[in-house]
Amino acid sequence: MVFVSNPEERAVIEGLIGRLQARGYRVATRIEAAGTFWPAEDYHQDYYRRKGQEPYCHRPVPRVEEGPSKRPAIPCPWNYSNA
């Protein structure tokens, strides 16, 4: 499930899902409007930055086009290498 905050985010996700479906993937991801956001306690904030690690599940994987130069240009908010 992907939670979106505005029509622009929804359009990006729908576009990516459409590209995957066009390549023959069966996409089960649902898109839902984001609800109220409740921030976690301070000790949960910036976990990867405090640990000096990169989130393992956020490494780019080329799945839609072939090769790294063809990946969609979507900024990753968890990219701490530029921090």
Secondary structure as GFF3:
##gff-version 3
##sequence-region A 1 83
A	DSSP	beta_strand	2	4	.	.	.	ID=ss1
A	DSSP	alpha_helix	7	22	.	.	.	ID=ss2
A	DSSP	beta_strand	31	33	.	.	.	ID=ss3
A	DSSP	three_ten_helix	42	44	.	.	.	ID=ss4
A	DSSP	alpha_helix	47	51	.	.	.	ID=ss5
A	DSSP	three_ten_helix	56	58	.	.	.	ID=ss6
A	DSSP	three_ten_helix	68	70	.	.	.	ID=ss7
###
